[in-house]
Amino acid sequence: MPTKASLTTRTAKGSALTTAEMDGNLENLRDASVGIASDDSTTVDLQLGNTLTVAGAGGASTAVSGQTVTVTQGTITITGDDSTGEALAGGEELKIAGSGVTTAVAGHVLTITNPVTASSSTTFTNKTLTDPIIAKVTTAANGDLELEPNGTGDVILDTDLVKVGGGSEVGHITSNSTQDLKLSTNSGTNSGTINITDAANGIIEVTANGTGHVVVGNGSEADFNSNISSNARYHHGAIRFANNAAYTVGNRVYANTDGMYQKLSSGQNSSSGDDRMRAHNPYARVDLNSSSMTNSSVGRGVHAMNAQTEIANTAASGVSTLGNSIAVYGSSYFYPEGNGGLTVTNARGIVGDVSLENDASGTLTVSNAYAVQANIEKFGGGGTETLTNATAFYASLGSSGAVSLKLLDTDTDTAESNVGTLFKYREKITALTDDSTADIHVDCSASPVSTFSLNDNKTFVFANLSAGMSHTLVITNQGSHTGTFQGSDSTVIKFAGGPPTVTTGAGSIDVITVFFDGTNYIGNAAQDFKNS
């Protein structure tokens, strides 16, 4: 601390100091000091005979002339991005101004806020753009905004929601130039992907990771989680799931629809085998690779398509009623909208096809081929199960309006049938017409029974009677006319006791039955049927 001199003085006139007092004053003046203090209040004592040195710092310089000390402050140069510099001398004011921004100074802190708008091209290098410093970046009119990381760096949008689009148009995410677009999680590690191929007619590939699966629909719904998501048998490929836990009856629900629309160019005519249009085409290819799966029970093995309806009643009480449950429904619907008409050769609801093709040197063996198989069974639960009628195949044809109704048909007469016990059947009857010729052609392939009204003498030729077939001919004689019988190519029909003589007399009825065993035509005649 500086020391102030303590002096002895006299205030009364005529009072002199003593020699000792004067010596004391001189000593006190000698020992007194001057304090020099800095801005931070640090004080240094300066006594008589000491030298005070003024040193410059931070660009300041000092000079002494006579009794004057001069301190000259250095300049600070402010340089912009364009390398243009401006010297700022001590005491001058630095003002920060910018287009589209506002600035504020608090203490030693300078804050820049509000959007940065680039008039042409603005590049931020090694800058941290943190709100509220940068709240919005706007390019020049119709200009692109390009975020380019350095080297192998990535662009990271550190938020939980990214919005695309201006709010009045479709938001669009695309790749830059001719590259595919891939969507994944965790930088592609342990993640499924959605890959859009950049190419004309390119594919969109959705791939699950590992043994994962792709779900289209409400994958968080409770029934889905309990019956599908928790069951590993469904964890292969894609799952489409439609959920509505509050359905109101009286409304149509066509869930998971596969649709197709194709329109032919006008005026074409083709019989090509490549004319194949399939709206839904399940495909299953399994390479057994020298392994075996030998369970031949229905429902086991490889299925290209598996349809199942599961009807439940989860209510605590009350009985539910359902009119129909259909696992597979096939419908061909024809609707000529124009005035040109429409002709369809074959209309098929459901087709089952079993095909064998072997291009390898090994053998191909299929023990049993079933194009269509029906199974009706009860698994046997803890409750009461009642099944009243079980019908493997039912045809509803009465309202079709077809000229000819057939329950079953085949292109092979030798195809065998094991139909079990028949409780009702009808035989088709063909009424033969008299074409005024001597011979009446009996086409046994048209029906098993024929009728003929005999108005003249006739020869009946049984044609198209294959081995194992029989045919019944009912003849009603309208007078005293005769009839003879033979197989095709004039083959003799063998009757017991010789050829029969047709019963004469108006209204007389004879029934002639012919069976062909492959070699012989064997006939039987039941004659002269009368009312009394």
QUIUR-V450672 format. One record per pair of residues at least 24 apart in sequence whose ideal C-beta (glycine too) atoms are under 7 Angstrom apart, sorted by the first residue. I is the first residue (numbers start at 1). J is the second residue. D is the distance in whole Angstrom. If there is no record, write none. Layout:
i=[I | I]
j=[J | J]
d=[D | D]
This chain:
i=[1 | 1 | 2 | 2 | 2 | 2 | 3 | 3 | 3 | 4 | 5 | 5 | 211 | 213 | 213 | 213 | 214 | 214 | 215 | 215 | 216 | 217 | 217 | 217 | 218 | 298 | 298 | 413 | 442 | 442 | 444 | 444 | 448 | 453 | 454 | 454 | 454 | 454 | 455 | 456 | 457 | 457 | 458 | 459 | 459 | 460 | 461 | 461 | 462 | 462 | 462 | 462 | 463 | 465 | 465 | 466 | 467 | 467 | 467 | 469 | 470 | 470 | 470 | 471 | 472 | 472 | 473 | 474 | 474 | 475 | 475 | 475 | 476 | 476 | 477 | 477 | 477 | 477 | 477 | 478 | 479 | 480 | 485 | 485 | 487 | 491 | 493 | 493 | 494 | 494 | 494 | 494 | 495 | 495 | 500 | 500 | 503 | 503]
j=[35 | 43 | 33 | 34 | 35 | 45 | 31 | 32 | 33 | 32 | 29 | 32 | 235 | 237 | 238 | 239 | 238 | 239 | 239 | 241 | 240 | 241 | 242 | 243 | 243 | 373 | 375 | 466 | 471 | 473 | 469 | 471 | 472 | 478 | 478 | 481 | 483 | 502 | 481 | 481 | 481 | 482 | 483 | 484 | 486 | 485 | 486 | 488 | 487 | 488 | 514 | 521 | 488 | 514 | 516 | 516 | 516 | 517 | 518 | 516 | 513 | 514 | 515 | 514 | 511 | 513 | 512 | 509 | 511 | 502 | 510 | 512 | 507 | 509 | 502 | 503 | 504 | 505 | 508 | 506 | 506 | 504 | 512 | 523 | 521 | 521 | 521 | 523 | 520 | 521 | 522 | 523 | 523 | 525 | 525 | 527 | 527 | 528]
d=[7 | 7 | 5 | 6 | 3 | 5 | 6 | 5 | 5 | 6 | 5 | 4 | 6 | 6 | 7 | 6 | 4 | 7 | 5 | 6 | 5 | 4 | 6 | 7 | 4 | 7 | 5 | 5 | 7 | 6 | 6 | 4 | 7 | 6 | 6 | 5 | 6 | 7 | 7 | 6 | 5 | 5 | 5 | 5 | 7 | 5 | 6 | 6 | 5 | 7 | 5 | 7 | 5 | 7 | 4 | 7 | 6 | 6 | 3 | 6 | 6 | 7 | 4 | 5 | 6 | 5 | 5 | 7 | 5 | 6 | 5 | 7 | 7 | 5 | 6 | 6 | 6 | 6 | 4 | 6 | 6 | 4 | 6 | 6 | 4 | 6 | 4 | 4 | 6 | 7 | 6 | 6 | 5 | 6 | 4 | 6 | 5 | 4]
